[in-house]
Amino acid sequence: MGAAHAAVAGKGAPMEPTSARALLAKYGLAPSRERGQSFLSDPNVARKVVDAVDPRGDEIVVEIGPGLGAITFGLAERAAHVVAVEYDAGLVRAFREEYGSADGITLVHGDALDLDLRGIAESHGVGEVVLAGNLPYSITSPAIGLAIEARERVGRAVFMVQKEVADRLLSEPGARDYSALTAIVRFHASVRAHFPVRGTCFHPRPAVDSMVVEIEPRTPDEGDVDPGLYSKVVHAAFGTRRKMLRRALARLAREAGTSVGALEVESGIDLTRRGETLSVEEFGSLARALGSERARRDPKATNARSD
């Protein structure tokens, strides 16, 4: 993965990025339908995104998909440094040719999902980084997964995502948008909304609106709930949506050498309920109970973690 510098003209003189429409035309580029590319074209919204990220002067921001720099320069004016990772070779070429090189931004041509966040943090002398970006739908879940999996190196992630994804992340038990994604992400992180963004603020205009959300990873208490078992319980519950948990969890109970009745007693959860009505804490109770039942069958599994 090659790296090159491309940046603002000094911390004291903010640079406004050239409009996406003009740059695409200038360099003979077209938005990729396959990757769902839409470029933020409203400078007021761009400034609001930077305010949502709110980078401190000692923080390193890793921007996923800077595109043509709509928020990159604003981030660089406030952060210690911005590592902007762009997958599209044409956009990398346009960015470099248009803005040249200066201090403040390292432009990387590569896949952000393959980044060594530990290495980036250590190379800049910090313990963790801030993730930011306007995410295409195709990489939204993997990017959120990256923030969670690398939680020890990610202080927070501020992403612009499709509104339907934001609705799922922010949903509560029993609501239409409550899903396995909700329960999994909220087990590992706190999520809050910043503000909605209309499709008219992008070029080309997408068919849906977006929302800026903030994800703050946290580490589950050690010895409390096995994250692997938690994930299995959640996916089993939502894999048979609108069916009773008694049926949805039958296979997991058998694999643990127990019964759904014993699981119900151990967890204190009424298994005639449906999975979409359970809170994160209740899913945790089921995972803890499943782990306890498995440990009774096989004491050696007490401290083992699921795949």
Stockholm file with secondary structure:
# STOCKHOLM 1.0

chainA/1-307         MGAAHAAVAGKGAPMEPTSARALLAKYGLAPSRERGQSFLSDPNVARKVVDAVDPRGDEIVVEIGPGLGAITFGLAERAAHVVAVEYDAGLVRAFREEYGSADGITLVHGDALDLDLRGIAESHGVGEVVLAGNLPYSITSPAIGLAIEARERVGRAVFMVQKEVADRLLSEPGARDYSALTAIVRFHASVRAHFPVRGTCFHPRPAVDSMVVEIEPRTPDEGDVDPGLYSKVVHAAFGTRRKMLRRALARLAREAGTSVGALEVESGIDLTRRGETLSVEEFGSLARALGSERARRDPKATNARSD
#=GR chainA/1-307 SS CCEEECCCSCTTSCCCCCCHHHHHHHTTCCCCTTTTCCEECCHHHHHHHHHHHCCCTTCEEEEECCTTTTTHHHHHHHSSEEEEEECCHHHHHHHHHHHCCCTTEEEEESCGGGCCHHHHHHHTTCSCEEEEEECCHHHHHHHHHHHHHTGGGEEEEEEEEEHHHHHHHHCCTTSTTCCHHHHHHHHHEEEEEEEEECGGGEESCCSSCEEEEEEEECCCCTTTCCHHHHHHHHHHHHHTTTSBHHHHTHHHHHHTTSCHHHHHHHHCCCTTSBGGGCCHHHHHHHHHHHHHHHHHHCGGGTTCCCC
#=GC SS_cons         CCEEECCCSCTTSCCCCCCHHHHHHHTTCCCCTTTTCCEECCHHHHHHHHHHHCCCTTCEEEEECCTTTTTHHHHHHHSSEEEEEECCHHHHHHHHHHHCCCTTEEEEESCGGGCCHHHHHHHTTCSCEEEEEECCHHHHHHHHHHHHHTGGGEEEEEEEEEHHHHHHHHCCTTSTTCCHHHHHHHHHEEEEEEEEECGGGEESCCSSCEEEEEEEECCCCTTTCCHHHHHHHHHHHHHTTTSBHHHHTHHHHHHTTSCHHHHHHHHCCCTTSBGGGCCHHHHHHHHHHHHHHHHHHCGGGTTCCCC
//
